[in-house]
Amino acid sequence: MALDRCLAVCRPLHYATLVTAPRCAALAGASWTLGFALSVPNAVAALRLPFCPGRAAVDHFFCELPAVLRTACADTTANYRLVYGLGVPILLVPLVLILASYTWILAAVRKLPSAGSRHKALSTCSSHLAVVGLFYGTVSAMYLRPKASSDLPARHHKLVAVFYLVVTPVLNPLIYSLRNREVHMAARYALARLRGTRIVLH
C-alpha cells in the first residue's frame, strides 16, 4: 500500500507501467515468504523447550509465541532474544520503508501547485497511515517489548492481541471505504431509512 501511494503521488504518469499485476503478485509473494521464513525459527525453538505438565494450558485466544513461552519450564531468554532479533527485520524494516515512502510523498505534495490538490493527496494517504499506526503499534508492543513485561497479567496480552488481530482488520475496510463518496451516500441513505425520513441523493 505504501509503495502504491508513493508511486501514485510521486510518479503518476508512470504508475500504470510500474504497478503491474505480476509485480503486485511478486510483492505479495515476497511478503508471505519473508513472514513464513522468519516465523519458522521461532516455532522450532519453542518446540524444543520442556513444558510443565501443570502449565500445559495456554492462557490466550490462540497459541501465540509469547503465551506459549510463558508455559515453558526452562529458561526462555534465548527464545526472547530470537523473537527480538527476528522482530526487527519483520516489523521495523517494513515500518521504516513505509515511513520513508511517506517522506517522499510529502516532498512531492509540497511541490503541487494548488492547496486543493495537496489536500486531496494527503487525505488519500491519511487512511493508510492510520491503519499502519494502529497495526504496527500494537504488534510492536506484543513482540518487541522487554522480557520483564511478559510477567504482566494475561488479560493485558490478550487485549493487545485483540487490537492487531481483530480491531485492525475490522477497521481496515471502514477506514478505507469512508473516503469513498458512494459509501458516504449509502451510509446517509441507511441512516435516513432508520430514522424514517427521506433524503435526496445527489
N, C-alpha and C positions, 0 to 999 in steps of 0.2 A: 504493500500500500504506500509506503514512504517513497519507494522508487517511482511508482506510478504518479504520485502527486508531484514529485520533483521534476519528472520529465514533462508532465502536463503544463507546469508553470514555467520551467526554465527552457525547455526545448519544444514548444508547442507545434512548430512546423515539422519537426522530425518525429513526433510522437507515434504516428501510425507505422512508421518504418522501424522504430526502435522497440515498441511494445507489440510483439507478435505472439501468436498462440504458442509456438514452440519455445520461445524464450520464457513465457509465463510458466509453462509446464516444467521447464528446466529449473526455474527458481523455486517452484513448489516442491519438486522432487529433491532439490538440494537441501531445502529446509527440513523436510521429513527425514532424509537420510542423516543429516547432521544431528538432529534431535535424537534419532534412534541410536546412532553411534555413540553419542555422549551419555545416553541413559544406560546402555548395557554394562559398562564398567561398574557403575553404582549398584546395579541389581546383582551382578556377580559377587561383588564384595560383600553385600548384605546377606546373600545366601550362604556365605561361608561362616557367618557368625553363629555361635551357640545361643539358643533361645531358652529362656527359663520356662519350665512347664507351667508354673503358676501365673506367668505373664504372657501366655500364648495369644490371648485376645488382643487384637489391635484396636485401640480406643480411637477410632476415626471412622469417617464415612467410607473410606477405601484404604487399600494398602499403600499409602503414601510413604515415601522413604523415611522422612524424619519420624513418623509414627512407628514404623517397623523398627528403626534403630533404638527407640525407647524400650522395646521389649527384649533387647539382647542382654545376655548375662556377662558379656565380655566388654573390654574397653573399646569404645567406638570412636576414639579420637582420629584414627587413620581414616575411618569412613567419612567423618565430617570434613576432614582435610580434602578428601577426594570430591565430596559434594561441592566444597568451595572452589576447588581447582577446576572442576568441570562447569561450575556455575558461571564462572567468568566468561568463557567463550560462548556459552549457550544463552546467557542473559545479557551481560553487559556489552559484549561486542555488537550484537544487533541493535541494542539501545543507542550506542554511540553512533552507529551508522545512520539510524533514524534521525537523531538529533543533528548530525552533520547534513543530512539531506534537507532538513528544515532551515538550517543556516543558509544553504544555497537558495532555498525558496525565498527567504526573507530578503536576501540580497537582490534577487530578481524582482520581487514585488516592489522594492523601493524605487526601481527604475521605471515602473509603469507610469504612464502619463497622468491618468485621472484617479481621483480618490475612489470613485465607484469601482473601477477595475481592481484597485488594490484591495478594497473591502471584499469584493467577490472572491478574489484569490485566497485571502486569509480565511474567510468563512468556510471555504471548501476544505481547508486543511484543519480547521479547529476541531471538527468532529473526530478526525483520526487521531489528533494529539490527545483528545480526552480519553479515547479508548486505550491508547498507548500508556498514558499516565496511570490509568486505573489498573491495567493488566500488569505492567512491569513493576509498579509499586507494591502490589500485593504478592506477586511471585518472588520478588527480591526479598520481601520481608519473611517469606517462608524458607527460602533456600540459601540466602546469603546472610542470615543473622548469626550472631555468636552462639557457640555451643551452649553457653550457660542459659540462654533463653529457651532451650529445649525443656528445661525444668518447669516452665510455666504450665498452668493447668491446661488439660486437653481441649477445653472449650475455646481457648484463645487460638490454638492451632486450627481447630475446626472452623472458627469464624473467618480466619484469613483464607483458608481453603475455599470456603463458600464464595468469597468475593471473586477469586480468579477462576473458579470452576463453574459457578452458577450466575453470579451477578453480571460479570463482564460479558459472557455470551448472550445473556438476556438483553443487556443494554446495547450491545452491538447493533442489531437491526434498528432499534429505536433511535439511537444517536444518528446513524447514517440516514435513515428514512425521514426523520423530522426536518431535514433540509430540503426535502422534495415537495414541490408545490402541490402535486396531485395528492400526496399523503396529507398535507395540510387541509386540503379541501374535503377529503374523505373523513378526516377527524372532525372537522366542523359539521359536516352533514350528519355523522353519527351522534355527536353531542346534541345537535338540534332535534334529531328524532327522539332522543331520550327525554328531552325537555318538552316535546310535543309542539315545537314551533317549526316554522318553515323558513328556509333561507334561500337566497338566490345565489347560485353558483356561477362565478364569472370564469 
